[in-house]
Amino acid sequence: MLDSHPEVACGSELRLVHVFANLWRNVRDTRGAVLEEYCGVSATELKSCFAAPLEEILDRYRLSQGKTRVAEKTPANVTVFPLLHELFPSSPLIHIIRDGRDVVASLQGMPWIDERNGRPMDIVNDVAAAAHTWVDCVRAGQSMRGIPGYANYYCEIRYEALIQEPASVLRGLLGFLGLPWSDSMLEFHRNPRIFGGTEESSARQVAMPLYRSAVGRWRRDLNAEQISAVMSVAGPLLAELGYGH
């Protein structure tokens, strides 16, 4: 939807944002003091060494699309939101939260391979592993609430609200981003897209209008044993977020 806005270029194929963020954390924590002592590289300069090239790459993508803003929407980014805030303190961070049971249901059977061992990822055939991942991702995103002034750069959106009232939710999001409303966002599925080379298994769904059948899909797709396993892991957080039975 956001990539249908005339000012925003969206992408996830590069998958570099969380890579750079994790590299920044590793170097900062393991080599920061050494680099400062022996090379005279301050913490601020070291941070710039990671922020500047990533910003350059994303800016080139933005320019190639003829847009004024760029959004990188790889789902794994939520796991490094605090690190991204360190690198880009003025950048908005958008966290879409969905019923964890539906997330688990949608993950089952995905053709995702663990590059470390060449086998399917645990989250695509183990509902408990998928539930743990959902909990970890939600908690990682919400850790931004512990940073002073977080409301200026961290925005939470409920997937279910977006499906039910897209115009209202999108207007709120655009207000947060300081962007004008565009009717094109509600017609996102009519915009031509090139899917060649994308790694997103749900990429072609953006060529479809919003559909509500994915809300509550866990009731159809998960059996009683699987639901019990998910609730044993994610039940407390589901209740905290207001997702009832």
Buried (B, 14 or more C-beta within 10 A) or exposed (E): BBBBBEBBBBBBBEBBBBBBBBBBBEBBEEBBEEBBEEEEBEEEEBBBEBBEEBBEBBEEBBEEBEBEBBBBBBEBBBBBBBBBBBBBEEEBBBBBBBBBBBBBBBBBEBEBEEEEEEEBBBBBBBBBBBBBBBBEBBEBBBBBEEBEEBEEBBBBBBBBBBBEEBEEBBEBBBEBBEBEEBEBBBEBBEEEBEEEEBEBEEBEEBEEEBEEEBBBBBEEBBEEEBBEBBBEBBBEBBEEBEBEE
